[in-house]
Amino acid sequence: MDIERDIVENINCLEIPNKLPQNSIDLIVTSPPYWAKRIYNGSGELGSEETPDLFVKTLADFFDAFEPLLKKDGNMFINMGDTFFGSGAGAWKKYVDKEGNITQHQRNRKEKFFTTKPLQPKIKQDGKLYQNKQLLLIPSRFAIEMQQRGWILRDDIIWRKPNRIPASVKDRFNNTYEHIFHFVKSKKYYFDLDAVKVMGANGKPKNPGDVWDINTQPLSGSHTATFPEELVEKCIKSGSPENGVVFDPFMGTGTTWIVAHRLNRKFIGTEMNKDFFEFAKERFNKSIPVDNHSENLDIETKKQMNLKLFDD
């Protein structure tokens, strides 16, 4: 089966290997759910595992399932954040808008996507890894697990967030970064460094390095965007050729889809959350430029020009 158009589905991403041929994807770029951070679909979802170790193994199983789809010279960029043991991750006590005013909209949003109760499962403290205030190093544990399964880790990119909101903690420094792990499955792989070089002080293009200063990019309404488009753009430009196929198994609100389309790549995406899925389709349709040839087309026709759905 040739992949001629974008394919997006409101399904569990583990169903996609049965729908696509092996060696059909050039690049996987995604931000999977973090452990014990948010509620997206209810009990039993990825990120709700009883321990960080179980989460790491479960997440690695997902990418092992996608491995046959990835071309031998393909790339994979995975965004991951960390958490502290015993923290109230996800527990919001204030519901404020940008002006600091409490609103029902913000209250509803945070109760739906973040919950008002701590999300971490009850794990008995052991005085070692499992003790309050311990940074769990989940990204590092995941990277090592992937290495043990045969994946080659080429980069541990630091995504630094210059516009990170200050934390209220007083006994540690505010966290201002997340990891972007760059994995490959063979020692020879596609990589276009020239596409992402930046201008150096001497006026010549240079390697941008593995610390990327990129602001977070919030979305309006009751949704959030883990990925800023600028970050995804770097991954797609360096990790896939034009007309290549980009896969985001945890599509969320569609940032990877929008950027892939803009950069002339084909896209495959899956998202279990129905609200996110519908929002991603709406957001994608709004992102399509209107030109002299398409301005008179209705939105459904525009969508069908760019999108093939297995199950709409």
VOPAGU-2260 file (C-alpha; in pm, 1 decimal, decimal comma):
REM VOPAGU-2260
SITE   aa  ch    i         X         Y         Z
SITE  MET   A    0       0,0       0,0       0,0
SITE  ASP   A    1     143,3     334,0    -104,5
SITE  ILE   A    2      81,1     618,2     137,3
SITE  GLU   A    3     -48,7     892,0     -89,6
SITE  ARG   A    4    -240,8    1112,6     151,9
SITE  ASP   A    5    -248,2    1198,5     519,3
SITE  ILE   A    6    -406,7     931,2     739,1
SITE  VAL   A    7    -543,5    1014,4    1082,7
SITE  GLU   A    8    -754,5     795,2    1310,5
SITE  ASN   A    9    -930,7     819,3    1645,0
SITE  ILE   A   10    -788,7     485,5    1765,2
SITE  ASN   A   11    -531,8     329,6    1995,6
SITE  CYS   A   12    -197,8     371,5    1818,3
SITE  LEU   A   13    -119,3       1,5    1871,0
SITE  GLU   A   14    -375,6     -74,8    1599,9
SITE  ILE   A   15    -175,9     109,6    1334,1
SITE  PRO   A   16      90,8    -160,2    1270,5
SITE  ASN   A   17    -186,6    -382,1    1131,6
SITE  LYS   A   18    -291,7    -112,8     883,8
SITE  LEU   A   19      43,0      -8,0     735,2
SITE  PRO   A   20     317,5    -190,0     544,3
SITE  GLN   A   21     654,6    -244,1     703,2
SITE  ASN   A   22     933,1       1,5     620,3
SITE  SER   A   23     682,6     270,4     519,0
SITE  ILE   A   24     763,0     549,6     767,4
SITE  ASP   A   25    1058,7     788,2     747,1
SITE  LEU   A   26    1017,2     959,3    1082,5
SITE  ILE   A   27     835,8     913,4    1412,7
SITE  VAL   A   28     807,1    1234,2    1614,1
SITE  THR   A   29     582,5    1245,1    1918,0
SITE  SER   A   30     522,6    1345,3    2278,2
SITE  PRO   A   31     363,9    1050,2    2462,7
SITE  PRO   A   32     173,8    1095,9    2789,0
SITE  TYR   A   33     399,7    1147,8    3089,8
SITE  TRP   A   34     368,3     932,5    3399,5
SITE  ALA   A   35     102,4    1037,2    3651,2
SITE  LYS   A   36      53,6    1385,2    3505,5
SITE  ARG   A   37    -289,5    1409,2    3346,9
SITE  ILE   A   38    -610,1    1221,7    3274,7
SITE  TYR   A   39    -693,9    1200,8    2903,9
SITE  ASN   A   40    -912,5     895,2    2849,3
SITE  GLY   A   41    -983,8     739,1    3188,2
SITE  SER   A   42    -844,4     442,4    3381,1
SITE  GLY   A   43    -594,4     204,8    3225,3
SITE  GLU   A   44    -442,0     458,7    2985,9
SITE  LEU   A   45     -72,2     507,2    2917,4
SITE  GLY   A   46      74,1     716,1    3198,7
SITE  SER   A   47    -144,7     560,9    3469,6
SITE  GLU   A   48      81,6     262,2    3543,4
SITE  GLU   A   49     132,7     165,6    3907,9
SITE  THR   A   50     506,1     245,0    3904,6
SITE  PRO   A   51     747,8     451,3    3694,3
SITE  ASP   A   52     933,4     130,9    3600,4
SITE  LEU   A   53     616,6     -24,8    3462,7
SITE  PHE   A   54     542,1     294,9    3270,2
SITE  VAL   A   55     891,5     292,4    3114,9
SITE  LYS   A   56     856,9     -70,4    3002,9
SITE  THR   A   57     504,5     -15,2    2869,0
SITE  LEU   A   58     610,8     291,3    2673,8
SITE  ALA   A   59     910,9     110,1    2525,7
SITE  ASP   A   60     673,0    -168,4    2417,1
SITE  PHE   A   61     481,0      87,2    2213,1
SITE  PHE   A   62     787,8     194,3    2016,6
SITE  ASP   A   63     900,3    -165,7    1969,7
SITE  ALA   A   64     559,5    -225,3    1808,1
SITE  PHE   A   65     623,5      64,0    1566,2
SITE  GLU   A   66     979,1     -46,4    1483,1
SITE  PRO   A   67     880,8    -265,6    1182,1
SITE  LEU   A   68     703,5      34,7    1026,2
SITE  LEU   A   69    1012,8     255,9    1045,7
SITE  LYS   A   70    1248,6     243,6     749,6
SITE  LYS   A   71    1597,9     109,6     812,6
SITE  ASP   A   72    1737,9     462,0     769,1
SITE  GLY   A   73    1451,7     622,3     963,3
SITE  ASN   A   74    1459,1     847,7    1269,3
SITE  MET   A   75    1256,5     881,0    1587,3
SITE  PHE   A   76    1229,1    1190,6    1810,6
SITE  ILE   A   77    1049,8    1145,2    2145,5
SITE  ASN   A   78     969,3    1430,0    2385,8
SITE  MET   A   79     965,9    1336,4    2755,7
SITE  GLY   A   80     935,4    1519,9    3084,6
SITE  ASP   A   81    1006,8    1408,7    3441,8
SITE  THR   A   82     827,5    1419,4    3776,5
SITE  PHE   A   83     895,3    1403,3    4149,3
SITE  PHE   A   84     785,1    1118,5    4373,3
SITE  GLY   A   85     506,2    1212,3    4610,3
SITE  SER   A   86     424,3    1531,6    4425,2
SITE  GLY   A   87      70,2    1648,4    4370,6
SITE  ALA   A   88     124,4    1630,1    3996,1
SITE  GLY   A   89    -197,5    1730,2    3833,1
SITE  ALA   A   90    -355,0    1867,1    4151,9
SITE  TRP   A   91    -478,2    2220,5    4076,9
SITE  LYS   A   92    -612,4    2434,3    4360,2
SITE  LYS   A   93    -652,5    2756,5    4168,3
SITE  TYR   A   94    -863,9    2821,7    3859,8
SITE  VAL   A   95    -750,3    3149,7    3710,0
SITE  ASP   A   96    -745,3    3316,9    3371,8
SITE  LYS   A   97    -460,3    3526,8    3229,4
SITE  GLU   A   98    -562,8    3822,7    3445,0
SITE  GLY   A   99    -559,8    3610,3    3759,7
SITE  ASN   A  100    -938,3    3588,0    3787,8
SITE  ILE   A  101   -1114,2    3264,1    3877,5
SITE  THR   A  102   -1340,9    3147,6    3595,0
SITE  GLN   A  103   -1575,7    2852,3    3556,8
SITE  HIS   A  104   -1420,0    2777,0    3219,4
SITE  GLN   A  105   -1074,1    2734,9    3375,1
SITE  ARG   A  106   -1218,4    2529,2    3658,8
SITE  ASN   A  107   -1394,2    2294,4    3417,1
SITE  ARG   A  108   -1085,3    2265,9    3198,7
SITE  LYS   A  109    -846,7    2180,0    3480,2
SITE  GLU   A  110   -1086,6    1933,9    3642,2
SITE  LYS   A  111   -1129,7    1756,6    3309,6
SITE  PHE   A  112    -769,7    1738,7    3189,0
SITE  PHE   A  113    -561,5    1779,4    3505,8
SITE  THR   A  114    -797,4    1658,8    3785,6
SITE  THR   A  115    -812,7    1810,4    4134,5
SITE  LYS   A  116    -654,7    1509,5    4303,9
SITE  PRO   A  117    -294,5    1384,6    4296,5
SITE  LEU   A  118    -251,1    1138,8    4010,5
SITE  GLN   A  119      40,0     933,3    4140,6
SITE  PRO   A  120     -56,8     580,8    4247,3
SITE  LYS   A  121      -0,7     501,6    4614,0
SITE  ILE   A  122     350,3     357,6    4636,1
SITE  LYS   A  123     503,0     279,9    4972,9
SITE  GLN   A  124     809,7     490,5    5043,9
SITE  ASP   A  125    1127,5     282,9    5056,8
SITE  GLY   A  126    1378,5     546,5    5163,7
SITE  LYS   A  127    1554,5     505,2    4828,7
SITE  LEU   A  128    1391,1     577,0    4490,5
SITE  TYR   A  129    1045,1     604,3    4637,1
SITE  GLN   A  130    1069,7     886,2    4885,3
SITE  ASN   A  131     906,6    1226,2    4878,6
SITE  LYS   A  132    1084,2    1499,6    4679,9
SITE  GLN   A  133    1283,7    1244,5    4478,2
SITE  LEU   A  134    1324,7    1336,8    4110,0
SITE  LEU   A  135    1245,6    1005,1    3940,8
SITE  LEU   A  136    1459,5    1047,6    3624,9
SITE  ILE   A  137    1192,5     879,9    3414,1
SITE  PRO   A  138    1332,7    1013,5    3081,8
SITE  SER   A  139    1675,9     866,0    3160,9
SITE  ARG   A  140    1524,4     532,4    3263,4
SITE  PHE   A  141    1325,8     524,7    2940,6
SITE  ALA   A  142    1631,5     603,1    2726,5
SITE  ILE   A  143    1831,3     324,3    2890,9
SITE  GLU   A  144    1542,8      79,6    2847,5
SITE  MET   A  145    1529,4     163,6    2476,5
SITE  GLN   A  146    1905,2     112,1    2444,7
SITE  GLN   A  147    1874,6    -228,1    2608,2
SITE  ARG   A  148    1614,5    -320,6    2346,9
SITE  GLY   A  149    1851,2    -239,1    2062,2
SITE  TRP   A  150    1762,4     119,2    1974,3
SITE  ILE   A  151    2057,2     353,0    1914,2
SITE  LEU   A  152    2037,5     683,1    2103,6
SITE  ARG   A  153    2200,1     954,0    1891,2
SITE  ASP   A  154    2099,8    1268,2    2080,8
SITE  ASP   A  155    1961,4    1375,5    2415,4
SITE  ILE   A  156    1835,5    1717,2    2307,2
SITE  ILE   A  157    1743,3    1965,7    2576,4
SITE  TRP   A  158    1433,2    2168,6    2498,4
SITE  ARG   A  159    1476,5    2481,0    2714,2
SITE  LYS   A  160    1164,4    2689,8    2765,5
SITE  PRO   A  161    1254,5    3060,0    2801,5
SITE  ASN   A  162     891,8    3148,0    2878,7
SITE  ARG   A  163     843,6    2881,3    3145,6
SITE  ILE   A  164     605,5    2999,0    3420,0
SITE  PRO   A  165     793,2    3041,9    3752,1
SITE  ALA   A  166     725,3    2767,1    4005,0
SITE  SER   A  167     623,3    2834,0    4364,0
SITE  VAL   A  168     882,4    2589,7    4505,2
SITE  LYS   A  169    1138,4    2734,4    4746,2
SITE  ASP   A  170    1372,1    2440,5    4811,5
SITE  ARG   A  171    1492,1    2368,8    4454,6
SITE  PHE   A  172    1541,2    2545,7    4121,5
SITE  ASN   A  173    1256,2    2585,1    3877,0
SITE  ASN   A  174    1255,4    2324,1    3600,3
SITE  THR   A  175    1285,5    2493,8    3260,9
SITE  TYR   A  176    1353,9    2205,7    3019,8
SITE  GLU   A  177    1242,3    1871,4    2881,5
SITE  HIS   A  178    1421,1    1599,1    2685,0
SITE  ILE   A  179    1393,8    1518,8    2313,5
SITE  PHE   A  180    1549,0    1176,2    2254,9
SITE  HIS   A  181    1671,0    1101,8    1901,4
SITE  PHE   A  182    1671,1     727,1    1831,2
SITE  VAL   A  183    1763,7     533,2    1516,8
SITE  LYS   A  184    1752,1     162,2    1435,2
SITE  SER   A  185    2074,9     138,0    1231,3
SITE  LYS   A  186    2410,2     313,8    1225,4
SITE  LYS   A  187    2346,9     461,3     880,5
SITE  TYR   A  188    2037,3     675,7     866,2
SITE  TYR   A  189    1890,8     979,3     693,9
SITE  PHE   A  190    1986,8    1312,1     851,7
SITE  ASP   A  191    1978,9    1658,1     693,6
SITE  LEU   A  192    2185,8    1884,0     918,0
SITE  ASP   A  193    2197,7    2162,6     657,4
SITE  ALA   A  194    1820,4    2201,6     680,4
SITE  VAL   A  195    1840,2    2313,3    1043,0
SITE  LYS   A  196    2171,8    2498,5    1064,7
SITE  VAL   A  197    2169,4    2841,5    1227,2
SITE  MET   A  198    2376,5    3148,1    1149,6
SITE  GLY   A  199    2696,2    3168,7    1351,8
SITE  ALA   A  200    2874,9    3478,1    1480,7
SITE  ASN   A  201    3108,0    3461,9    1179,3
SITE  GLY   A  202    2813,7    3484,9     940,3
SITE  LYS   A  203    2837,4    3120,4     836,7
SITE  PRO   A  204    2580,0    2843,7     900,4
SITE  LYS   A  205    2663,2    2619,1    1194,5
SITE  ASN   A  206    2531,0    2314,9    1379,6
SITE  PRO   A  207    2251,2    2434,0    1614,6
SITE  GLY   A  208    2369,0    2207,8    1895,1
SITE  ASP   A  209    2162,3    1996,3    2131,9
SITE  VAL   A  210    2010,7    2272,7    2347,6
SITE  TRP   A  211    1708,3    2430,4    2178,2
SITE  ASP   A  212    1563,2    2750,9    2323,0
SITE  ILE   A  213    1198,9    2740,6    2211,7
SITE  ASN   A  214     901,1    2901,0    2382,3
SITE  THR   A  215     601,5    2689,5    2471,7
SITE  GLN   A  216     300,9    2744,9    2244,3
SITE  PRO   A  217     -36,6    2735,7    2421,7
SITE  LEU   A  218    -359,8    2688,6    2232,8
SITE  SER   A  219    -690,0    2863,1    2289,3
SITE  GLY   A  220    -990,7    2690,4    2437,4
SITE  SER   A  221    -979,8    2382,9    2659,4
SITE  HIS   A  222    -672,3    2227,5    2500,9
SITE  THR   A  223    -298,8    2249,3    2553,6
SITE  ALA   A  224      -9,2    2192,6    2312,5
SITE  THR   A  225     288,5    1995,7    2437,9
SITE  PHE   A  226     481,4    2058,5    2117,5
SITE  PRO   A  227     557,3    2406,6    1985,4
SITE  GLU   A  228     562,3    2407,1    1605,9
SITE  GLU   A  229     921,2    2533,9    1593,1
SITE  LEU   A  230    1043,9    2227,3    1781,3
SITE  VAL   A  231     857,0    1985,2    1556,1
SITE  GLU   A  232     987,1    2169,1    1250,3
SITE  LYS   A  233    1348,9    2101,5    1350,6
SITE  CYS   A  234    1276,7    1730,8    1394,8
SITE  ILE   A  235    1093,6    1696,0    1063,3
SITE  LYS   A  236    1343,4    1896,7     858,6
SITE  SER   A  237    1645,8    1707,5     990,2
SITE  GLY   A  238    1488,5    1363,7    1019,3
SITE  SER   A  239    1288,6    1314,5     698,2
SITE  PRO   A  240    1309,7    1397,8     327,2
SITE  GLU   A  241    1050,5    1599,7     138,0
SITE  ASN   A  242     752,1    1381,2      44,3
SITE  GLY   A  243     856,3    1145,5     323,7
SITE  VAL   A  244     611,6     997,1     574,6
SITE  VAL   A  245     589,4    1129,9     932,4
SITE  PHE   A  246     407,6     935,3    1204,5
SITE  ASP   A  247     284,3    1074,3    1537,2
SITE  PRO   A  248     120,5     794,8    1741,7
SITE  PHE   A  249      12,0    1036,1    2017,6
SITE  MET   A  250    -116,2    1310,6    1790,4
SITE  GLY   A  251    -292,7    1519,2    2054,9
SITE  THR   A  252    -412,5    1846,4    1906,3
SITE  GLY   A  253    -237,8    1797,5    1572,8
SITE  THR   A  254      79,6    2007,4    1586,5
SITE  THR   A  255     294,7    1746,1    1411,1
SITE  TRP   A  256      28,0    1704,9    1142,5
SITE  ILE   A  257      15,3    2077,4    1069,4
SITE  VAL   A  258     393,0    2113,6    1051,9
SITE  ALA   A  259     438,4    1799,8     839,4
SITE  HIS   A  260     184,2    1927,7     586,9
SITE  ARG   A  261     349,0    2269,5     574,8
SITE  LEU   A  262     687,5    2106,7     508,5
SITE  ASN   A  263     553,2    1888,4     227,2
SITE  ARG   A  264     556,2    1558,9     415,7
SITE  LYS   A  265     281,0    1299,2     430,8
SITE  PHE   A  266     140,3    1235,7     775,8
SITE  ILE   A  267       1,3     945,8     975,3
SITE  GLY   A  268    -147,1    1019,6    1314,8
SITE  THR   A  269    -349,9     843,7    1582,1
SITE  GLU   A  270    -521,0     990,6    1888,2
SITE  MET   A  271    -745,2     807,6    2137,1
SITE  ASN   A  272    -906,4    1114,3    2290,8
SITE  LYS   A  273   -1210,2    1202,4    2080,4
SITE  ASP   A  274   -1211,3    1568,6    2182,5
SITE  PHE   A  275    -843,6    1611,6    2092,6
SITE  PHE   A  276    -897,5    1424,8    1766,0
SITE  GLU   A  277   -1182,2    1650,6    1656,6
SITE  PHE   A  278    -991,8    1959,4    1766,7
SITE  ALA   A  279    -687,3    1845,5    1565,6
SITE  LYS   A  280    -896,0    1806,9    1249,1
SITE  GLU   A  281   -1051,7    2150,1    1295,8
SITE  ARG   A  282    -714,2    2306,0    1368,0
SITE  PHE   A  283    -558,5    2140,1    1063,8
SITE  ASN   A  284    -833,1    2257,3     831,0
SITE  LYS   A  285    -792,0    2614,1     955,0
SITE  SER   A  286    -416,5    2592,8     891,5
SITE  ILE   A  287    -455,0    2517,7     519,8
SITE  PRO   A  288    -365,3    2831,9     322,5
SITE  VAL   A  289    -641,2    2979,3     109,1
SITE  ASP   A  290    -519,3    3065,4    -240,7
SITE  ASN   A  291    -680,6    3158,3    -570,3
SITE  HIS   A  292    -749,5    2794,3    -651,2
SITE  SER   A  293    -899,2    2690,1    -318,2
SITE  GLU   A  294   -1077,3    2997,8    -183,0
SITE  ASN   A  295   -1409,9    2890,2    -337,5
SITE  LEU   A  296   -1396,5    2533,0    -205,6
SITE  ASP   A  297   -1603,1    2439,2      97,2
SITE  ILE   A  298   -1423,1    2311,8     406,6
SITE  GLU   A  299   -1525,6    1946,6     348,4
SITE  THR   A  300   -1371,2    1948,9       0,2
SITE  LYS   A  301   -1051,8    2105,0     134,7
SITE  LYS   A  302   -1036,0    1837,0     401,5
SITE  GLN   A  303   -1072,4    1552,6     151,5
SITE  MET   A  304    -794,3    1700,1     -61,8
SITE  ASN   A  305    -550,4    1657,3     224,4
SITE  LEU   A  306    -690,7    1384,4     443,4
SITE  LYS   A  307    -776,2    1016,1     415,1
SITE  LEU   A  308    -960,8     874,6     712,9
SITE  PHE   A  309   -1000,1     503,9     779,2
SITE  ASP   A  310   -1285,5     575,9    1019,5
SITE  ASP   A  311   -1418,4     931,3    1028,4
